């Protein structure tokens, strides 16, 4: 009995050893050469989110950069120059049209005005006297003509001298804000030098070059949008005018746009991106997150038979969050990866991530 029991235990041990040896041989058969005995991992499935290529009505948008300028901007200068006597305003001050910003003096300008005023008064008196005699036919035209000529010449000289003299009072030419005022009291000013500038920045304006093919899609008064990066903000604007004559160099039409600036936050020279709606069209599109760029070329991953395949595409109009796309044999209903693109490669097996 003991001998029988011993034989049974030996047989069981031999059978177990054979099974383990067979399993090891089977495992070795699945190991690639040079893998140091490491087993091949199972095929990895990548989880993504997909969206369908769909025909949508997309708004066509024209964009252009622009440098904004104030609605009004006038430099003030004197033709004759002079000496700065008194400065009443400083940069940033608000002024009304005709308000004195600074006062200058110049003996030569004042003397010229006094002489011109005297000559004008004398010429006017003579002209009035001899004009009356001529109208009564008491003198001939030849006798009257020199006084008419002298009066006309004296009038021109007087008006010029008066304008130069009055400009010694530096008055604001428009309502606005003083800027570019850098002179000091006592400074001697050369003629034609700009003394200050007055800007009316209640509205800001700019011109953009518009392509001919979309010119019929816009009109004066139409709403536009301006994005000003310096302020990190967008503003509503308006089309003010449309030049019907194309620029000879660019072949584009200059369109003037305007944006309200009641708080004065938009400054002269600020850069903006102008967006103008120019109609709409029905086109195939996808969520813009499905488009990725490599080496400046746009691609999408299309799902086919449970795997992804990379296709080069051409993008068009963007109406967030959708972007127009086109590629060879594109069709509505194509399934494209829109989330989980990072790390995907051509031919990867995928499954839709749980929503």
C-alpha positions in Angstrom: 0.0 0.0 0.0 2.8 2.4 0.9 4.6 1.5 -2.4 1.5 2.3 -4.4 1.1 5.7 -2.7 4.7 6.6 -3.4 4.3 5.8 -7.1 1.2 8.0 -7.3 3.1 11.0 -5.8 6.0 10.6 -8.2 3.7 10.6 -11.1 2.0 13.7 -10.0 5.3 15.5 -9.7 6.4 14.4 -13.2 3.1 15.6 -14.7 3.4 19.0 -13.1 7.0 19.4 -14.3 5.9 18.6 -17.9 3.1 21.2 -17.8 5.5 24.0 -16.6 8.1 23.0 -19.2 5.4 23.2 -22.0 4.3 26.6 -20.8 7.8 27.9 -20.7 8.4 26.6 -24.3 5.2 28.3 -25.4 6.3 31.6 -23.9 9.8 31.4 -25.5 8.2 30.9 -28.8 6.4 34.3 -28.5 9.5 36.2 -27.6 11.3 38.1 -30.4 15.0 37.7 -31.0 17.1 40.1 -29.0 14.3 40.9 -26.5 16.2 39.6 -23.5 13.2 37.5 -22.7 10.7 40.3 -22.5 7.2 39.4 -23.7 5.5 41.4 -26.4 2.9 43.8 -24.8 -0.7 43.6 -26.1 -1.6 46.2 -28.8 -2.4 49.5 -27.1 -5.7 51.2 -27.9 -5.8 55.1 -27.8 -8.9 56.8 -26.7 -10.1 59.9 -28.5 -13.1 62.1 -29.1 -14.3 62.5 -32.7 -16.6 64.9 -34.6 -18.3 64.7 -38.0 -17.5 66.8 -41.0 -20.7 68.8 -41.4 -22.0 71.3 -43.9 -22.6 74.6 -42.1 -23.5 78.2 -43.0 -20.2 80.0 -42.3 -19.9 83.8 -42.1 -17.2 85.1 -44.4 -14.8 87.4 -42.6 -12.3 89.9 -43.9 -9.5 90.9 -41.5 -6.8 93.6 -41.8 -4.4 95.3 -39.6 -4.7 99.1 -39.0 -3.0 101.9 -37.2 -5.5 104.1 -35.4 -5.4 107.9 -35.5 -7.6 110.6 -33.9 -10.6 112.0 -35.7 -9.0 115.4 -35.5 -5.3 116.2 -35.2 -3.9 119.7 -36.0 -0.4 121.0 -35.4 -0.1 124.6 -34.3 2.8 126.7 -35.6 3.7 130.4 -36.3 4.9 131.5 -39.7 7.3 134.1 -38.3 8.4 132.6 -35.0 9.0 134.6 -31.8 9.7 134.3 -28.1 7.5 132.2 -25.8 6.2 134.6 -23.1 3.5 132.6 -21.3 2.3 129.0 -21.4 -1.2 128.5 -20.1 -1.7 124.7 -20.8 0.2 121.5 -20.6 0.2 118.1 -22.4 -3.0 116.3 -21.7 -5.1 119.4 -20.9 -8.6 119.5 -22.5 -9.2 122.7 -24.5 -11.9 124.3 -26.5 -11.5 125.8 -29.9 -10.1 129.3 -29.7 -8.7 128.9 -26.2 -5.2 130.3 -25.7 -2.6 127.7 -25.1 0.4 130.0 -25.1 1.4 133.5 -25.9 4.5 134.7 -27.9 6.0 138.0 -28.6 7.9 139.2 -31.7 8.6 142.9 -32.3 9.1 142.5 -36.1 5.7 140.8 -36.5 4.0 143.4 -34.4 5.7 146.2 -36.3 4.7 144.7 -39.6 1.1 144.5 -38.5 1.0 148.1 -37.3 2.4 149.4 -40.6 0.1 147.2 -42.6 -2.9 148.4 -40.5 -1.9 152.1 -41.1 -1.5 151.6 -44.8 -4.8 149.7 -45.0 -6.6 152.6 -43.3 -5.1 155.2 -45.6 -5.8 153.1 -48.7 -9.4 152.4 -47.6 -10.1 156.1 -47.1 -8.6 157.0 -50.5 -10.5 154.2 -52.2 -13.8 155.2 -50.7 -13.3 158.9 -51.7 -12.2 158.2 -55.3 -14.8 155.4 -55.7 -17.5 157.9 -54.9 -16.1 160.4 -57.4 -15.8 157.7 -60.1 -19.4 156.6 -59.6 -20.6 160.2 -60.0 -18.5 160.4 -63.1 -16.4 163.2 -61.8 -13.2 161.4 -62.6 -12.1 158.9 -65.2 -11.4 155.3 -64.6 -7.7 155.9 -65.3 -7.7 158.4 -62.4 -9.7 156.0 -60.1 -7.8 152.8 -61.0 -4.6 153.4 -59.0 -6.6 153.9 -55.8 -8.5 150.6 -56.4 -5.2 148.8 -56.9 -3.6 150.3 -53.9 -6.6 149.4 -51.7 -6.6 145.8 -52.9 -2.8 145.5 -52.3 -3.1 147.1 -48.8 -5.9 144.8 -47.9 -3.9 141.6 -48.8 -0.9 142.9 -46.8 -3.0 143.8 -43.8 -4.8 140.4 -43.7 -1.5 138.5 -43.9 0.1 140.7 -41.2 -2.9 140.4 -39.0 -2.9 136.6 -39.2 0.8 136.4 -38.3 0.2 138.8 -35.4 -2.8 137.0 -34.1 -0.8 133.7 -34.2 1.4 135.1 -31.5 -1.5 134.0 -29.4 -1.4 130.3 -29.7 -5.0 129.3 -29.8 -6.4 125.8 -30.0 -7.6 125.2 -33.6 -10.2 122.6 -32.5 -11.8 121.1 -29.4 -9.5 118.4 -28.0 -6.5 117.6 -25.9 -3.1 119.3 -26.0 -0.1 117.3 -26.9 3.5 117.7 -28.3 4.0 120.8 -26.2 7.7 120.8 -25.3 8.7 124.4 -25.5 9.4 126.5 -22.3 8.8 130.1 -21.5 11.6 132.2 -22.8 12.4 129.9 -25.7 13.0 131.6 -29.0 11.0 129.9 -31.7 12.0 129.6 -35.4 9.4 130.2 -38.0 7.3 127.2 -39.1 8.1 125.3 -35.9 5.3 123.2 -34.4 4.6 124.6 -30.9 1.9 122.1 -29.9 -0.8 119.7 -31.3 -4.4 119.4 -30.5 -6.1 116.1 -31.0 -9.8 115.2 -31.0 -9.7 111.5 -30.0 -13.4 111.2 -29.2 -13.4 108.9 -32.3 -10.4 107.0 -33.7 -10.1 106.3 -37.5 -8.0 104.3 -39.9 -8.0 103.2 -43.5 -7.8 99.5 -44.6 -7.2 98.1 -48.1 -10.3 96.1 -49.2 -10.3 93.5 -52.0 -12.4 94.1 -55.1 -14.3 90.8 -54.9 -15.9 91.7 -51.6 -16.5 95.4 -52.2 -20.2 94.8 -53.0 -20.7 93.0 -49.7 -20.1 96.1 -47.5 -21.7 99.5 -47.2 -21.2 102.8 -45.3 -22.6 102.5 -41.7 -22.0 98.7 -41.5 -20.8 97.4 -38.1 -17.2 96.1 -37.8 -15.0 94.8 -34.9 -11.6 96.0 -33.9 -9.3 94.0 -31.6 -6.6 96.2 -29.9 -3.9 94.0 -28.4 -2.4 96.8 -26.3 -5.7 97.0 -24.4 -6.5 93.3 -24.7 -10.0 94.3 -25.7 -12.4 94.3 -28.7 -14.4 97.3 -29.8 -17.4 97.9 -32.1 -16.7 100.2 -35.0 -18.3 101.4 -38.2 -17.5 101.8 -41.9 -17.3 105.6 -42.5 -16.5 105.8 -46.2 -15.6 103.6 -49.2 -13.3 104.9 -51.9 -14.6 103.8 -55.3 -11.1 104.1 -56.9 -8.6 101.3 -56.4 -5.1 102.0 -55.2 -2.8 101.8 -58.3 -0.2 99.7 -56.5 -2.2 97.3 -54.4 -5.4 97.2 -56.5 -7.3 97.4 -53.3 -10.0 100.0 -52.3 -9.3 102.2 -49.3 -12.1 101.8 -46.7 -12.3 104.3 -43.8 -13.4 102.9 -40.5 -14.2 104.5 -37.1 -14.5 103.5 -33.5 -15.9 105.6 -30.6 -13.4 106.4 -27.9 -15.4 108.3 -25.2 -13.0 107.4 -22.3 -9.9 108.2 -24.4 -8.4 104.8 -23.8 -7.5 104.2 -27.4 -4.4 106.3 -28.2 -2.9 107.7 -31.4 -0.8 105.1 -33.1 -2.3 102.0 -31.4 -2.4 98.9 -33.6 -5.7 97.0 -34.3 -6.9 94.0 -36.1 -10.1 95.0 -38.1 -12.7 92.3 -38.7 -15.4 93.0 -41.4 -18.3 90.5 -42.2 -18.6 90.0 -45.9 -21.5 87.6 -46.4 -21.8 83.8 -45.8 -21.6 80.5 -47.6 -22.5 76.8 -47.0 -19.3 74.8 -46.6 -17.9 71.7 -45.0 -16.4 72.3 -41.6 -15.2 70.7 -38.4 -14.4 71.8 -34.8 -11.2 73.8 -35.1 -9.6 71.6 -32.4 -9.5 68.8 -35.0 -7.0 70.7 -37.2 -3.3 70.5 -36.2 -0.2 72.0 -37.9 3.1 70.4 -38.5 5.9 72.2 -40.5 3.4 74.9 -41.4 1.0 72.4 -43.1 -2.5 71.7 -41.7 -3.7 68.1 -41.1 -6.5 66.1 -39.6 -6.9 62.5 -38.4 -9.7 60.7 -40.1 -11.1 57.5 -38.5 -11.4 54.6 -40.9 -12.0 51.0 -39.7 -11.1 51.7 -36.1 -7.8 53.4 -37.0 -6.7 56.9 -37.7 -5.1 58.1 -41.0 -3.5 61.5 -41.4 -4.7 63.7 -44.3 -3.4 67.1 -45.4 -6.2 69.7 -45.5 -6.8 73.3 -46.6 -8.4 75.5 -44.1 -10.7 78.4 -44.9 -13.2 80.6 -43.1 -13.2 80.3 -39.3 -16.4 80.9 -37.2 -15.3 79.7 -33.8 -15.5 76.9 -32.8 -15.7 75.7 -36.4 -13.3 75.9 -39.3 -13.8 75.3 -43.0 -11.7 72.4 -44.3 -11.2 70.7 -47.7 -9.2 67.8 -49.0 -9.3 65.3 -51.7 -12.6 63.2 -51.6 -13.8 65.0 -48.5 -17.4 64.2 -47.8 -20.0 65.1 -45.2 -20.1 62.6 -42.4 -16.3 61.8 -42.3 -15.3 61.2 -38.7 -12.3 63.2 -37.5 -10.4 63.2 -34.2 -11.1 66.5 -32.4 -9.7 65.6 -28.9 -6.8 63.3 -28.0 -4.6 64.3 -31.1 -1.5 64.6 -29.0 0.6 61.4 -29.4 -1.4 60.0 -32.2 0.4 58.5 -35.2 -0.6 57.2 -38.6 -2.4 53.9 -38.3 -3.0 54.0 -34.5 -6.0 52.0 -33.4 -8.5 54.1 -31.5 -11.7 53.9 -29.5 -14.2 56.7 -28.7 -13.6 57.9 -25.2 -16.6 57.6 -22.8 -18.6 60.8 -22.7 
